[in-house]
Amino acid sequence: MVEPQQGMPMNPIQTDEQMGGWVGQNQDRYQIRDVLGQGGMATTYRAWDQQTQQWVAIKVISLRGSSNWRTIEQFEREVNVLKHIDHPYIPNYLDYFEEDTPSDRRFYLVQELVQGASLAELIAQGWRPDELTVQDLARQILLILDYLHTCHPPIIHRDIKPQNIIRQDNSQVYLVDFGAVPDLYRRTQRYINTFVGTLGYMPPEQLAGRSYFASDLYALGTTLLYVLTHRSPAELPQTHLKFNFRPHVTLSPTFADWLDKLIEPSLRARFHSASEALQVLEARTFVLRASPEPYHRPLPKGSRLQVQKTSQVLTVAIPWRLNWRWLVAHLLLWVIGIDVRTTLLSPGWGMLWLGAIAFTLFIAVNLPVTITLTASPLNLRVIWHLFRSEHQRGIEGAAITQITLGHATFSDNLGYLQCKYRIKPRPTPTRKRELDWAEDVVNDAVKNHQLLEFGQGLTVAEVQWLVTELSQTHRRWRERLAQQ
């Protein structure tokens, strides 16, 4: 047998020499058609099984391409594990064989071919699932993990990541690649003392060489973060080894809290089993599904507003906008201004020309704005962004009396927000004549209030959405504070 050679490049199998070739049972059973995936140790092909007349997946490693014997042992361990697994959403083990070439030995694992795309491929294609879809994804993986963790002996996957989860068009999910599973058939302890996995998705204890049932749960949590944010977990900000994902996603408080517990760096603070995590998820999402309205209302069609909402903070980012009506007016002024300068050559007309252009540009471009409503302390903050500088106004939330829609005077399709807030305490009620009482009401409404206007250039539908979302969220948080 050819010995593995140190320093050789990993996986030197030439895919072109495999294409169209036959392997297995005197090299006439499986015809290799194309490559499904290629990694550091192995190449996976789509092949046609001449005997069963079905498509299969064949995973191949090369002895020459293995840096040491552990690669071969790991591959054989995967084969041994798959022989003992019987789950509808784990590809079935079909065959295993070895073949020699003049200069190499190759090892072949044949499995059921699952049609679909990995989560990594879907995200690369721009897939952005909503919260309920992500919850369903988590639920399916937890059911698979619960099966694995309750096998005899138990199986810890140790490499849950987007590349190893296949999703079909009907939303069914499969878990693949068991190459990192430890050889629990010779070990009975609940942790394994080897370093295996993928950086960014591994929990801290796995970096130290130990794996528990909760280690797979952590990896599932970081995989869900990748699906939600389209960013590797390693790219997210961290505080004391914990990923700070809430500013980057819009989730219901119950699901965000559940996900937070799933990715706890501390093993003791995490869910201890897949069944426990599944039970809590289903209990909390039942409450969410029973809610009469979504966590935040769907945005109007075509809106560019960016919304992030948690149990404590509602943030709405309004990107910069160009008012096309004023842009056309600017172009007309430009043409008229040039004509005036060339005919009259008057400095006064030139200054008027420049002033008109500056004023038009000032009105035509709506600066980006960030609106933040917080529950504790209850306040509303509006920030206007101008290049690297910011201008902001803040209002104590308890002082807000009304948030309404303001219509643009030059267009029925555009509007802005008006936030009415109290600047003086409400007058103490006294026993007066009805006329005096009415006068106090008028004075309170006029003299003791101010208006904060923002969001110019939004469509009426967007302003109405903002008015409803800000008003109702403000009312709920204000009532919650009053009950404390």
N, C-alpha and C positions, 0 to 999 in steps of 0.2 A: 504493500500500500504506500502511496506517495505521502510523505510527511509534509505538514504545513511548513511553509518557509517564512521566516521572520523578515519583515521589511517589504514584503510583496504588497502591492496595492490591493485594497479590499475589492472583492467581487469583480475579478477580471473576465467574467463570462462575456463573450461577445454576443450581443443580442442578435446580430444579423446572421450568425452561423446557426442559431437556434430556430430562426423563423422558417416555418414550413417543414421543419424536421420532425421525425417520429421518435418517440421515446417510450420506454416501458414495455415489458413482455416481448422480448426479442426485437425491441425498437419498432413496433408496428401497432401500438395501441393508441397513444396520444399524439396528435399532430398539433404542434405549437403554431399559433396564428399571430398573436401580437402581444405587446407588453402592457400589463395593467399597472405595474408600479416597480420602482427600482430604488433600493436603499443601499446602505453601506455594506450589508452582509449578503443580501439576497435580492433576486429578481423574481417577480411574479408575472406569470404569463396567462393569457387566455388560450385554452387548448380544446380540441374536439376529441371526445372519447369515442373511438370507433366501435367499442364493444357495447356501450350503453346508448350510443347515439345522442349524447348530451354535451353541452358546454361545461367545462370545469376550469378551476383555477389551479395552476401548478406553481409552487414556490420552490426555487432552486438555489442552492448554495454550492460553492466550489471549494474543494479542499485546498487548492492553490491560493484561493483568495482569502483564506482564513488566516488571521494573524497568529492564532494559537488554537489548541484543542478545545477551548471553552466555546468557541463558535459552533463547533460540531456538536458538542454536548448540549448546548442551548437549543439547537435545532432538533436534536433527538428528543429533548425534554418536551418541546412543543408538540411533537408527534405523539409522545406518550400521553400528554395531557388531553389532546384532542380525541384520542381513542376512547377516553372515559367520559367525554362530555356528550350529553344528549339534550340539546335545547333548540327549540324551533328558530331562534334568532341568533344562533351561533352557527356559522357555516359547517356543514357536516364533514367529518373526516372520511375520505374515500380510499386512499391508497398511499403507500410509501415504498420507495425503491431507490436503489443506488445503481449508477452506471459508471464504468471506467472508460477513459479515453487514453490515447497513447501517453499523455503527459499529465493527466488529472483524474480525479474522482469527483462525481457530482451526486448530490443528494436531492431527491425530489419528494415533495409533499403535495398530494393531490386533495383538493377540497371542493365542496359545492361552490359553484360560481353564483355570487349574489349580484343581481343587476342593481345599479344605483351609483351614487357618488358619495365620496367621503365629505364630512363636514368641512374639511379644509378646502376641498374643491368647490363646494357650494359657496363658501364665503368668498373665495377668489373670483367667483362668477357674479358676486354682488348680492347674494341672498341675504335678506334682512328679515328674519322671522319676528313675529310679534310675541308678546309675553306668554300667551296661552300655548303657542307652538313650542316655545322653549320649555315650558312646564311639561308638556307632553313628551318632549325629547328626554327630559330628566327622568320622568316617570318610567319610560321604557328601559332606560339604561339601569335604573335602580332595580327593576324587576330581574334583569339579567344578572346584576351583581349579587342580588339576594340568592339567586340560584347557585352561583359560583361559590359564594361564601358559606353556603350550607351543604355543599358536596362533602363526601367522605373519601379522602381527606378534603378539607376546604381548599379552594383555589383563589389566590390573589393575583389579579391581572398584572398590576404594577406598571402598566403603560397605557392608561386611559388618556387619549388625546384626540384632537380633531381628525387626524389621519386614520385612526383606527375605528372610527364609527361611520358606518355606511347607512345612508338614508335613501330609501326608495321613493318613487314618485307618489306612492300611496301613503307616505309619511311613516312607513314601518322602518324601524331602526335595527341594524345588526352590529354586533361587536366582533371585531376581527383581530388577528395578530396576537397570538399567545406566546410569542417568543421570549417574553420577559417573565413568564410564570415560573416561580421557583419549583424545585423538585420536591414537592411536599409528599410525594409517595415514599420518600426516604426520611422526611422530617415531619414531625408532628406538632412542633411549636407554632404559635400563631404569628411569629415574626421571623423574618429571614435576614441573615446577616451578610448580605451582598448588595453592592451598589448597581442597580439596574433601573432604567427609566429614561424619561426625557426631561431635560432641564426646562424650567418654566412651568411645568405641570406637576412636578413631584413635590410632595410635602416635605417639611424640614427633616422629619425622621427618616425618610427614604434617602435623603442626601447623606445621612449618617450611616446608611447601610441596613436600616431596619424597615420592615413593611408590615402593616397591620390591615385589617379590614377597612378601617377608617382612612387608610392611605389611598385606596381606590376612590373613596368618597371625595377626598380633597382634589384628586386629579379630575374627577367629574365636575366639581365646582369650577376649577380653572378652565376646563373645556367650555363650560357654559359661559364663562366670562368672555372667552374668545368669540363665541357665537354672538354674544350681545354687543360687544364693543368693536369687533373686527380688528382687535389688537392682541398681540401676544401678552399673556399675563405679566411677563417680565418687563413690558413697556409701561405698565400701569404704576402710578405712584404707590408707595408703600409706607406704612407707619408701624414700626416694630414688627416687621416681616409680614404684616397683613395688608392685602391689596385694598386700596381705597377706590372702589369701583363706582360708588353711588353718583359722583358728579358726572360720570360718563354714560349713564344709562337712565332710562325712564321706566321704573318698575313700581308695582304696588308695594306698600310697606311690608305686607306679609311675605311676599316672595323675596324681596330684598333681604329681609331679616333671615329667612330660611337659607338663602344663598350665602349670607354672611357667616352663618354657623357652619356651613359646609366647608368653607375655606379657612377656618380658624387654624392659625399656626400651631396652637397648643393642641396636642392629641386629646387631652381630657375635655377641652371645651368643644370639641367637634362631635358630630353625631357618631355613635359607636358602631352602628350597623346600617346596612342598606334598608332593612325593614323599618327601623326607627325613622330614618330620613324620609322614606316613602310614606309612612303613616302621618308624619307631621305635614309633609307637602300636600297630601290629599285632603287633610283636614283644613288647611289654610286656603287652598285653592277653591275648596267648596264654598267657603265664605265669599271669596272673590267672585266666583261665577254667579253666586246668588245675589250679588249687588245689582241694584236697578240700573246702574250706569257704569261705564268703564272708569278706570282710575282717573284719567283725564280725557276729556272729550276728544274725538277725532278732529284733527285740524281741517279747515276748509280745503277743498280740492285745489291743488296747485299752490298752496301756501308754502312760503319759505321760512316760516317761524320755526325756531328750534326750542323744544320744550323739555325740561327736566323737572321731575316732581318726585319728592319723597314725602314721608310723614311729617317733615319739619320745614322743608324748603320747596318753593315753587319758583323756577327760573325760566324766563322766556327771553330768548335772544332774537331781536329784530335786525336782520342784515340791512346794509345800506341799500337804498333804492334810488332810481333815477326817474323823475317825473317827466314822461315823454311830452306832455302838453307844454311844460315850461321849456323843454329842450327845443321844441319847434319855435317857440317864441324867442328863444335865445338866437337861433339861426336867423330869424327874420330881423332882429335888432342888429345882428352883425352885418347883414347885407345893407340895411338902411344906413347904419353907421358909416360903413365904407363910402356909400354914395354921398353922405353929408360931408365927410372929410375931404373928399376929392373935389367937391363943387364949391363949398363955402370956405374951406381951409380955416375954420374958426377954432381957436383953442377951447372956447366954451362948449362948442358942439362936440369936440373930441373928449372932453371930460364927461359930458353927459353920456356919450357913447360908452366909455369905459365903465361908468357907474351903472348903466343899464345892464351891461353884460355881467358885472360882478353881482348885482342884485338878482338877476335871473338865475345865475349859477347857484347862488346861496339858497334860493327857493327850490330849484330843480333837484338838488342832491339832498336826500334825507339821510342823515348820519345814522350809523348803527347804534342801537339802543339795547341795553340789558335791563330787564325788569325782574326784581327779586322780592318775593313776599316770603317772610319767615314767620314761623309760629312761635318761637321762643328766642328772643323777645319778639312780640308781634309788631312788625313794621314793614313798610313798603319802601324800596329803594329803586330809583330810576337813574341809570348811568348813561350819559351820551359819550360816545367814543369819537375822538378826532385825532387820527394818527396815533401818536404815543401819549396824548393827553386825554384826560377824562374830566367830565363835569357831572356832578351828581346832586340829586335832591333826595332827602329822606323824610319820611312821614311816620310818626308813631302810629302803629296799626289801630290802636283804640280810638284815635282821633278821626279816622276815615268814616265819613257818613254816607257817601254815595260814589259809585263809579259808573259813568255813563258814556254813551256814544256821542261824539261831536261830528257833525257833517261838514265836509269841506265845501266852501262857498262856490268854488268853480267847477265842482264835479259831484254828481250824485253817487258815483261809484267809489269815492274815496272818503275816508274819515279819520278820526283820531280819538284818543281816550281823554276823558275829563275825570279827574279824581278830586272830589270835593272833600275837604277836611277842615276840622275845627282848629282854630288858632287860639281861642280863648275858652275857658271852662263854660259849661252850660250855666245860664243864669239861675240863681236859686229861686224856685217858685214862691211867689208871695200871693196873699189874698188881695187882689185888685179888681177893679171893675173890668168887665169883659173887654172894653176898648183898650185898656192898658195892657191886658194880657195879650191881645192880638198884636199890639205894638211891640211887645217883647219878642214875640215869635218872629216878626219881620226883622227886627234888629239882630236877633240871633242868626237868622238865615243869611243876612247880608253882611253885617259888620264883623261877625265872629268866624267867618269862613273864608277860605281861599280855594282857588282852583289850580291844580297841577295838570298841565296838558302835555301829552307825549304820544309817540307813535304816529306822527304825521306821515301821510303817504300810504297807509295801510288801506286795504279794501274794506268796505263796510262789513263783509262777512268775517274778515279777520278781527276787526274791532269788536263786533258782536261776540265772537268766540272769546276774546280776551276779557270783555266785560263780564260775561257769564262765569268764566273760570276763576277770575280774580275775585269777583263778588262772592261766589259760593264758597270758595276756599277760605276767604277772609272771614265769612260768617261762621263756618264750621270751627275754625281755629279760635275765633273769639269766644264762641260758646264753650269750647273745651277749656279755655283758660278761666272762664267765669265759673265753671264747675269745680275747679281745683281748689 
